[in-house]
């Protein structure tokens, strides 16, 4: 006889989004860590690298928002 150890009820898309949000979270962390390191090494380039940091963070967050919407579509 097989015993049921765990049961999942509801929309499986929410579980998928929870797992899928890990990637953009790590990506945003890497972007800001690189910005801080670049600014610490060369402070005069902070203005230029800040633009790229916001762009990189926005693109990584866009993936998270797309992942948030997809479970509602299906």
Biopython code that builds the backbone (N, CA, C, O; Angstrom):
import numpy as np
from Bio.PDB.StructureBuilder import StructureBuilder

atoms = [
    (1, "UNK", "N", (0.840, -1.188, 0.000)),
    (1, "UNK", "CA", (0.000, 0.000, 0.000)),
    (1, "UNK", "C", (0.881, 1.245, 0.000)),
    (1, "UNK", "O", (1.825, 1.344, 0.784)),
    (2, "UNK", "N", (0.568, 2.198, -0.884)),
    (2, "UNK", "CA", (1.337, 3.445, -0.987)),
    (2, "UNK", "C", (0.668, 4.513, -0.134)),
    (2, "UNK", "O", (-0.538, 4.745, -0.220)),
    (3, "UNK", "N", (1.468, 5.139, 0.669)),
    (3, "UNK", "CA", (0.968, 6.171, 1.571)),
    (3, "UNK", "C", (1.201, 7.551, 0.950)),
    (3, "UNK", "O", (2.286, 7.820, 0.434)),
    (4, "UNK", "N", (0.207, 8.415, 0.996)),
    (4, "UNK", "CA", (0.348, 9.771, 0.465)),
    (4, "UNK", "C", (1.013, 10.624, 1.544)),
    (4, "UNK", "O", (0.470, 10.811, 2.632)),
    (5, "UNK", "N", (2.210, 11.140, 1.215)),
    (5, "UNK", "CA", (2.956, 11.939, 2.186)),
    (5, "UNK", "C", (2.659, 13.423, 2.064)),
    (5, "UNK", "O", (2.728, 14.151, 3.054)),
    (6, "UNK", "N", (2.333, 13.877, 0.873)),
    (6, "UNK", "CA", (2.031, 15.298, 0.674)),
    (6, "UNK", "C", (0.983, 15.412, -0.425)),
    (6, "UNK", "O", (0.941, 14.614, -1.362)),
    (7, "UNK", "N", (0.157, 16.406, -0.284)),
    (7, "UNK", "CA", (-0.874, 16.630, -1.275)),
    (7, "UNK", "C", (-0.867, 18.096, -1.655)),
    (7, "UNK", "O", (-0.776, 18.969, -0.792)),
    (8, "UNK", "N", (-0.962, 18.364, -2.947)),
    (8, "UNK", "CA", (-0.939, 19.728, -3.457)),
    (8, "UNK", "C", (-2.296, 20.039, -4.048)),
    (8, "UNK", "O", (-2.755, 19.369, -4.973)),
    (9, "UNK", "N", (-2.928, 21.054, -3.509)),
    (9, "UNK", "CA", (-4.230, 21.477, -4.018)),
    (9, "UNK", "C", (-4.118, 22.898, -4.543)),
    (9, "UNK", "O", (-3.274, 23.670, -4.089)),
    (10, "UNK", "N", (-4.955, 23.236, -5.485)),
    (10, "UNK", "CA", (-4.951, 24.586, -6.021)),
    (10, "UNK", "C", (-4.219, 24.650, -7.342)),
    (10, "UNK", "O", (-4.024, 23.639, -8.016)),
    (11, "UNK", "N", (-3.822, 25.841, -7.695)),
    (11, "UNK", "CA", (-3.186, 26.086, -8.984)),
    (11, "UNK", "C", (-1.698, 25.779, -8.895)),
    (11, "UNK", "O", (-0.993, 26.357, -8.068)),
    (12, "UNK", "N", (-1.222, 24.885, -9.731)),
    (12, "UNK", "CA", (0.188, 24.520, -9.733)),
    (12, "UNK", "C", (1.045, 25.658, -10.294)),
    (12, "UNK", "O", (2.259, 25.671, -10.090)),
    (13, "UNK", "N", (0.429, 26.608, -10.994)),
    (13, "UNK", "CA", (1.155, 27.759, -11.525)),
    (13, "UNK", "C", (1.761, 28.613, -10.429)),
    (13, "UNK", "O", (2.809, 29.227, -10.632)),
    (14, "UNK", "N", (1.122, 28.663, -9.276)),
    (14, "UNK", "CA", (1.676, 29.448, -8.175)),
    (14, "UNK", "C", (2.976, 28.838, -7.676)),
    (14, "UNK", "O", (3.902, 29.558, -7.303)),
    (15, "UNK", "N", (3.044, 27.525, -7.669)),
    (15, "UNK", "CA", (4.285, 26.858, -7.279)),
    (15, "UNK", "C", (5.362, 27.123, -8.332)),
    (15, "UNK", "O", (6.520, 27.369, -7.995)),
    (16, "UNK", "N", (4.980, 27.072, -9.585)),
    (16, "UNK", "CA", (5.919, 27.357, -10.661)),
    (16, "UNK", "C", (6.449, 28.776, -10.599)),
    (16, "UNK", "O", (7.630, 29.017, -10.849)),
    (17, "UNK", "N", (5.570, 29.721, -10.264)),
    (17, "UNK", "CA", (6.034, 31.104, -10.147)),
    (17, "UNK", "C", (6.973, 31.262, -8.968)),
    (17, "UNK", "O", (7.962, 31.990, -9.054)),
    (18, "UNK", "N", (6.681, 30.601, -7.890)),
    (18, "UNK", "CA", (7.562, 30.684, -6.725)),
    (18, "UNK", "C", (8.955, 30.181, -7.034)),
    (18, "UNK", "O", (9.948, 30.769, -6.605)),
    (19, "UNK", "N", (9.025, 29.096, -7.774)),
    (19, "UNK", "CA", (10.328, 28.573, -8.178)),
    (19, "UNK", "C", (10.959, 29.473, -9.243)),
    (19, "UNK", "O", (12.170, 29.695, -9.239)),
    (20, "UNK", "N", (10.135, 29.984, -10.146)),
    (20, "UNK", "CA", (10.643, 30.837, -11.220)),
    (20, "UNK", "C", (11.119, 32.200, -10.746)),
    (20, "UNK", "O", (11.913, 32.839, -11.437)),
    (21, "UNK", "N", (10.662, 32.662, -9.598)),
    (21, "UNK", "CA", (11.075, 33.964, -9.086)),
    (21, "UNK", "C", (12.475, 33.927, -8.489)),
    (21, "UNK", "O", (13.055, 34.974, -8.204)),
    (22, "UNK", "N", (13.013, 32.752, -8.301)),
    (22, "UNK", "CA", (14.362, 32.636, -7.745)),
    (22, "UNK", "C", (15.389, 33.190, -8.731)),
    (22, "UNK", "O", (16.322, 33.882, -8.324)),
    (23, "UNK", "N", (15.229, 32.898, -10.011)),
    (23, "UNK", "CA", (16.176, 33.350, -11.030)),
    (23, "UNK", "C", (16.291, 34.858, -11.129)),
    (23, "UNK", "O", (17.400, 35.386, -11.044)),
    (24, "UNK", "N", (15.173, 35.584, -11.307)),
    (24, "UNK", "CA", (15.272, 37.041, -11.344)),
    (24, "UNK", "C", (15.775, 37.641, -10.029)),
    (24, "UNK", "O", (16.448, 38.672, -10.038)),
    (25, "UNK", "N", (15.458, 37.009, -8.913)),
    (25, "UNK", "CA", (15.974, 37.505, -7.635)),
    (25, "UNK", "C", (17.482, 37.426, -7.565)),
    (25, "UNK", "O", (18.142, 38.356, -7.101)),
    (26, "UNK", "N", (18.022, 36.320, -8.023)),
    (26, "UNK", "CA", (19.479, 36.165, -8.065)),
    (26, "UNK", "C", (20.074, 37.141, -9.083)),
    (26, "UNK", "O", (21.128, 37.728, -8.842)),
    (27, "UNK", "N", (19.394, 37.310, -10.218)),
    (27, "UNK", "CA", (19.885, 38.220, -11.249)),
    (27, "UNK", "C", (19.970, 39.657, -10.770)),
    (27, "UNK", "O", (20.959, 40.340, -11.034)),
    (28, "UNK", "N", (18.952, 40.124, -10.072)),
    (28, "UNK", "CA", (18.975, 41.493, -9.548)),
    (28, "UNK", "C", (20.092, 41.642, -8.526)),
    (28, "UNK", "O", (20.766, 42.672, -8.489)),
    (29, "UNK", "N", (20.291, 40.634, -7.707)),
    (29, "UNK", "CA", (21.387, 40.684, -6.737)),
    (29, "UNK", "C", (22.743, 40.767, -7.402)),
    (29, "UNK", "O", (23.620, 41.496, -6.937)),
    (30, "UNK", "N", (22.928, 40.026, -8.487)),
    (30, "UNK", "CA", (24.197, 40.062, -9.212)),
    (30, "UNK", "C", (24.401, 41.423, -9.868)),
    (30, "UNK", "O", (25.512, 41.952, -9.862)),
    (31, "UNK", "N", (23.337, 41.994, -10.435)),
    (31, "UNK", "CA", (23.447, 43.310, -11.081)),
    (31, "UNK", "C", (23.887, 44.367, -10.084)),
    (31, "UNK", "O", (24.807, 45.135, -10.366)),
    (32, "UNK", "N", (23.249, 44.420, -8.927)),
    (32, "UNK", "CA", (23.592, 45.463, -7.951)),
    (32, "UNK", "C", (24.939, 45.196, -7.300)),
    (32, "UNK", "O", (25.637, 46.139, -6.927)),
    (33, "UNK", "N", (25.319, 43.937, -7.155)),
    (33, "UNK", "CA", (26.650, 43.639, -6.618)),
    (33, "UNK", "C", (27.729, 44.102, -7.593)),
    (33, "UNK", "O", (28.762, 44.626, -7.176)),
    (34, "UNK", "N", (27.493, 43.909, -8.885)),
    (34, "UNK", "CA", (28.451, 44.369, -9.887)),
    (34, "UNK", "C", (28.526, 45.890, -9.916)),
    (34, "UNK", "O", (29.605, 46.456, -10.096)),
    (35, "UNK", "N", (27.387, 46.555, -9.739)),
    (35, "UNK", "CA", (27.385, 48.025, -9.704)),
    (35, "UNK", "C", (28.168, 48.545, -8.506)),
    (35, "UNK", "O", (28.948, 49.488, -8.640)),
    (36, "UNK", "N", (27.974, 47.952, -7.362)),
    (36, "UNK", "CA", (28.688, 48.389, -6.163)),
    (36, "UNK", "C", (30.184, 48.154, -6.327)),
    (36, "UNK", "O", (30.992, 49.002, -5.948)),
    (37, "UNK", "N", (30.553, 47.023, -6.882)),
    (37, "UNK", "CA", (31.963, 46.729, -7.081)),
    (37, "UNK", "C", (32.586, 47.681, -8.105)),
    (37, "UNK", "O", (33.711, 48.141, -7.909)),
    (38, "UNK", "N", (31.876, 47.979, -9.185)),
    (38, "UNK", "CA", (32.397, 48.898, -10.194)),
    (38, "UNK", "C", (32.551, 50.304, -9.628)),
    (38, "UNK", "O", (33.528, 50.989, -9.933)),
    (39, "UNK", "N", (31.600, 50.740, -8.810)),
    (39, "UNK", "CA", (31.678, 52.068, -8.209)),
    (39, "UNK", "C", (32.805, 52.133, -7.182)),
    (39, "UNK", "O", (33.466, 53.164, -7.053)),
    (40, "UNK", "N", (33.028, 51.059, -6.464)),
    (40, "UNK", "CA", (34.111, 51.045, -5.485)),
    (40, "UNK", "C", (35.474, 51.080, -6.178)),
    (40, "UNK", "O", (36.415, 51.685, -5.664)),
    (41, "UNK", "N", (35.583, 50.440, -7.330)),
    (41, "UNK", "CA", (36.859, 50.420, -8.048)),
    (41, "UNK", "C", (37.123, 51.726, -8.786)),
    (41, "UNK", "O", (38.263, 52.187, -8.850)),
    (42, "UNK", "N", (36.069, 52.323, -9.344)),
    (42, "UNK", "CA", (36.237, 53.551, -10.117)),
    (42, "UNK", "C", (35.057, 54.483, -9.833)),
    (42, "UNK", "O", (34.074, 54.476, -10.573)),
    (43, "UNK", "N", (35.148, 55.280, -8.772)),
    (43, "UNK", "CA", (34.013, 56.113, -8.345)),
    (43, "UNK", "C", (33.558, 57.133, -9.381)),
    (43, "UNK", "O", (32.381, 57.493, -9.403)),
    (44, "UNK", "N", (34.450, 57.605, -10.235)),
    (44, "UNK", "CA", (34.053, 58.629, -11.201)),
    (44, "UNK", "C", (33.129, 58.092, -12.290)),
    (44, "UNK", "O", (32.500, 58.875, -13.003)),
    (45, "UNK", "N", (33.036, 56.778, -12.431)),
    (45, "UNK", "CA", (32.146, 56.203, -13.446)),
    (45, "UNK", "C", (30.793, 55.796, -12.863)),
    (45, "UNK", "O", (30.038, 55.069, -13.508)),
    (46, "UNK", "N", (30.485, 56.253, -11.665)),
    (46, "UNK", "CA", (29.239, 55.829, -11.001)),
    (46, "UNK", "C", (28.001, 56.251, -11.780)),
    (46, "UNK", "O", (27.021, 55.508, -11.829)),
    (47, "UNK", "N", (28.030, 57.433, -12.390)),
    (47, "UNK", "CA", (26.866, 57.902, -13.140)),
    (47, "UNK", "C", (26.556, 57.028, -14.341)),
    (47, "UNK", "O", (25.397, 56.706, -14.599)),
    (48, "UNK", "N", (27.585, 56.647, -15.071)),
    (48, "UNK", "CA", (27.389, 55.808, -16.254)),
    (48, "UNK", "C", (26.965, 54.394, -15.872)),
    (48, "UNK", "O", (26.050, 53.830, -16.471)),
    (49, "UNK", "N", (27.629, 53.832, -14.883)),
    (49, "UNK", "CA", (27.296, 52.454, -14.505)),
    (49, "UNK", "C", (25.942, 52.367, -13.804)),
    (49, "UNK", "O", (25.308, 51.312, -13.826)),
    (50, "UNK", "N", (25.488, 53.455, -13.185)),
    (50, "UNK", "CA", (24.173, 53.444, -12.537)),
    (50, "UNK", "C", (23.076, 53.235, -13.576)),
    (50, "UNK", "O", (22.103, 52.524, -13.327)),
    (51, "UNK", "N", (23.237, 53.856, -14.734)),
    (51, "UNK", "CA", (22.262, 53.694, -15.812)),
    (51, "UNK", "C", (22.165, 52.232, -16.236)),
    (51, "UNK", "O", (21.071, 51.693, -16.401)),
    (52, "UNK", "N", (23.309, 51.609, -16.408)),
    (52, "UNK", "CA", (23.319, 50.199, -16.800)),
    (52, "UNK", "C", (22.784, 49.297, -15.689)),
    (52, "UNK", "O", (22.172, 48.266, -15.964)),
    (53, "UNK", "N", (23.015, 49.685, -14.442)),
    (53, "UNK", "CA", (22.505, 48.885, -13.326)),
    (53, "UNK", "C", (20.977, 48.917, -13.299)),
    (53, "UNK", "O", (20.335, 47.882, -13.120)),
    (54, "UNK", "N", (20.398, 50.100, -13.475)),
    (54, "UNK", "CA", (18.936, 50.187, -13.501)),
    (54, "UNK", "C", (18.357, 49.442, -14.700)),
    (54, "UNK", "O", (17.306, 48.811, -14.587)),
    (55, "UNK", "N", (19.026, 49.509, -15.835)),
    (55, "UNK", "CA", (18.562, 48.796, -17.019)),
    (55, "UNK", "C", (18.613, 47.284, -16.803)),
    (55, "UNK", "O", (17.668, 46.572, -17.143)),
    (56, "UNK", "N", (19.709, 46.802, -16.241)),
    (56, "UNK", "CA", (19.833, 45.371, -15.977)),
    (56, "UNK", "C", (18.829, 44.889, -14.945)),
    (56, "UNK", "O", (18.256, 43.810, -15.094)),
    (57, "UNK", "N", (18.610, 45.684, -13.893)),
    (57, "UNK", "CA", (17.632, 45.301, -12.873)),
    (57, "UNK", "C", (16.215, 45.294, -13.456)),
    (57, "UNK", "O", (15.410, 44.424, -13.125)),
    (58, "UNK", "N", (15.915, 46.264, -14.322)),
    (58, "UNK", "CA", (14.579, 46.321, -14.930)),
    (58, "UNK", "C", (14.335, 45.111, -15.830)),
    (58, "UNK", "O", (13.237, 44.554, -15.841)),
    (59, "UNK", "N", (15.356, 44.704, -16.583)),
    (59, "UNK", "CA", (15.184, 43.539, -17.441)),
    (59, "UNK", "C", (15.006, 42.257, -16.632)),
    (59, "UNK", "O", (14.215, 41.389, -17.001)),
    (60, "UNK", "N", (15.738, 42.141, -15.538)),
    (60, "UNK", "CA", (15.587, 40.956, -14.688)),
    (60, "UNK", "C", (14.217, 40.942, -14.016)),
    (60, "UNK", "O", (13.598, 39.885, -13.891)),
    (61, "UNK", "N", (13.745, 42.101, -13.585)),
    (61, "UNK", "CA", (12.423, 42.173, -12.970)),
    (61, "UNK", "C", (11.320, 41.916, -13.990)),
    (61, "UNK", "O", (10.259, 41.404, -13.633)),
    (62, "UNK", "N", (11.553, 42.262, -15.250)),
    (62, "UNK", "CA", (10.552, 41.987, -16.289)),
    (62, "UNK", "C", (10.311, 40.493, -16.407)),
    (62, "UNK", "O", (9.180, 40.061, -16.632)),
    (63, "UNK", "N", (11.373, 39.697, -16.255)),
    (63, "UNK", "CA", (11.197, 38.247, -16.291)),
    (63, "UNK", "C", (10.314, 37.775, -15.139)),
    (63, "UNK", "O", (9.487, 36.878, -15.307)),
    (64, "UNK", "N", (10.495, 38.382, -13.976)),
    (64, "UNK", "CA", (9.670, 38.004, -12.833)),
    (64, "UNK", "C", (8.208, 38.394, -13.066)),
    (64, "UNK", "O", (7.302, 37.643, -12.705)),
    (65, "UNK", "N", (7.976, 39.555, -13.661)),
    (65, "UNK", "CA", (6.599, 39.979, -13.919)),
    (65, "UNK", "C", (5.933, 39.109, -14.983)),
    (65, "UNK", "O", (4.743, 38.810, -14.888)),
    (66, "UNK", "N", (6.695, 38.706, -15.988)),
    (66, "UNK", "CA", (6.142, 37.795, -16.993)),
    (66, "UNK", "C", (5.787, 36.468, -16.338)),
    (66, "UNK", "O", (4.740, 35.887, -16.621)),
    (67, "UNK", "N", (6.662, 35.997, -15.468)),
    (67, "UNK", "CA", (6.372, 34.756, -14.749)),
    (67, "UNK", "C", (5.173, 34.876, -13.831)),
    (67, "UNK", "O", (4.509, 33.879, -13.548)),
    (68, "UNK", "N", (4.888, 36.073, -13.364)),
    (68, "UNK", "CA", (3.728, 36.297, -12.511)),
    (68, "UNK", "C", (2.431, 36.247, -13.315)),
    (68, "UNK", "O", (1.404, 35.791, -12.811)),
    (69, "UNK", "N", (2.473, 36.705, -14.539)),
    (69, "UNK", "CA", (1.269, 36.781, -15.367)),
    (69, "UNK", "C", (0.927, 35.441, -16.007)),
    (69, "UNK", "O", (-0.251, 35.119, -16.162)),
    (70, "UNK", "N", (1.924, 34.661, -16.379)),
    (70, "UNK", "CA", (1.704, 33.413, -17.119)),
    (70, "UNK", "C", (0.761, 32.440, -16.416)),
    (70, "UNK", "O", (-0.094, 31.862, -17.087)),
    (71, "UNK", "N", (0.867, 32.223, -15.088)),
    (71, "UNK", "CA", (-0.083, 31.287, -14.468)),
    (71, "UNK", "C", (-1.545, 31.721, -14.565)),
    (71, "UNK", "O", (-2.445, 30.882, -14.535)),
    (72, "UNK", "N", (-1.781, 33.019, -14.681)),
    (72, "UNK", "CA", (-3.163, 33.485, -14.818)),
    (72, "UNK", "C", (-3.713, 33.249, -16.215)),
    (72, "UNK", "O", (-4.927, 33.167, -16.402)),
    (73, "UNK", "N", (-2.830, 33.140, -17.189)),
    (73, "UNK", "CA", (-3.270, 32.933, -18.568)),
    (73, "UNK", "C", (-3.748, 31.500, -18.764)),
    (73, "UNK", "O", (-4.748, 31.270, -19.443)),
    (74, "UNK", "N", (-3.046, 30.539, -18.180)),
    (74, "UNK", "CA", (-3.387, 29.129, -18.392)),
    (74, "UNK", "C", (-4.321, 28.607, -17.365)),
    (74, "UNK", "O", (-4.699, 27.437, -17.412)),
]
sb = StructureBuilder()
sb.init_structure("model")
sb.init_model(0)
sb.init_chain("A")
sb.init_seg("    ")
for serial, (resi, resn, name, xyz) in enumerate(atoms, 1):
    if name == "N":
        sb.init_residue(resn, " ", resi, " ")
    sb.init_atom(name, np.array(xyz, "f"), 0.0, 1.0, " ", f" {name:<3s}", serial, name[0])
structure = sb.get_structure()
